[in-house]
């Protein structure tokens, strides 16, 4: 067996509405309601399923907790465009831009936090000669 890609991940959250607002407004994801009212955030061919703390869908992680994730998202624009977009939407940048190495090579990243204080890295891959 060889894993080809990530389909979805799950975040446990304190407040569904605040989380949906952040990811849709700040990061351009789309809210999706599925399976009897469950909520997800869709982007590209992936999604983030949201579990409300204390009402987690079974099965779930051993110790689900808001604020325990560290996620990196790739944007298809320049780091300057990422920064400008976040600033325009009033999203505080905690760190960056900084050079990082992702799964596909060199990238530039900025870091922020979602409403549950998960660390959110937004990155763009640098051109091979950059």
Buried (B, 14 or more C-beta within 10 A) or exposed (E): EEEEEEEEEBBBBBBBEEBBEBBBEBBEBEBBEEEEEEBBBBBEEBBBBBBBBEEEBEEEEEEBEBBBBEEBBBBEEEBEEBBEBBEEEEBEBEEBBEEBEBEEEBBBBBBBBBBBEBBBBBBBBBEEEE
